[in-house]
Amino acid sequence: MLLIIDENSADTRLDIFLSQLYDGISRSKIQSAIKDGRVTINGENKKPSYTLKIDDRVEFENLTPEKIIELEAQDIPLEVVWEDENMAVINKPSGMLTHPTFIETTDTLVNALLYKYGDNLSDTNGEFRRGIVHRLDRNTSGLLMVAKNNKTHEYLANMIKDHNLTKKYHAVLKGFYPNENDIISEPIGRNNVNPKKMAVRPDGRPSLTKLKVLEHFGNEATYVELELVTGRTHQIRVHTSYKNHPVYNDTLYGAGEGKVKTQEQVLQSFYLKFAKPFSSEIIELEIEPDEKLSKVLKYFRNRRA
């Protein structure tokens, strides 16, 4: 198995990174595998505490050898918003993992992509992430780019790294957000207490989110548009929580369960603008609010009427 570290996984300890991939296997077993030399970074053995860097090449055999895992191509409906011979943009539904882990190997976006595109997917980041250039959290829906070959994967990865695309999200935040336009520039790193969470911390990586209020619902909630200038793991969820206005129903980051029951955070990637690979043509895509976002907006608008 080969994985190339992107900016979402950079600055993470090696043992934590692998324990997230092998969710359900103890961290001590992961550490033992690293110490036994079953994991290499750029061809070298490292300590479990090694901090991953962008473009590091993490290579390892299945750390659960008693269970040989082969990914299944599944006939799962996909909404393809746009595509050409090199890439596609998919509207990922809420509740779907972007790619498999060693615990959850079915019903992910990658399983669906394998059925639709077969071998016409990049494998730069290994079999478990075929075609995947960037990710959306399981319960975040919306637009996600997929590379059909390695050359395009490199093009898109560099575009993301150089911030040469525009990504916008819609979200409902808890409470009355006071600033009509805001720029949240706070560094983000791994949470010291819970390695599955991120946090604003002085030694974190520079992170910038632009926020615009679209609609207030009294003191209960605020409908906002957010533009990611950087793309850190959980960036919107961390930044809005830091401002004491977490994404509605985001229980991981302190929102609690709201009056409108949904599948965790009410957050959608609704807008993408980028240069078509190997062309000067600009592609601009926008989708309507999904069922979850629409349900929450309808509830608050009806209460206000």
PyMOL commands that set and color helices and strands:
alter all, ss='L'
color gray80, all
select helices_A, chain A and resi 14-21+27-35+109-117+127-129+150-161+235-242+251-253+291-304
alter helices_A, ss='H'
color red, helices_A
select strands_A, chain A and resi 2-4+39-41+57-60+80-83+87-92+141-147+166-174+181-185+188-190+198-200+208-217+221-228+267-275+282-286
alter strands_A, ss='S'
color yellow, strands_A
deselect
rebuild
show_as cartoon
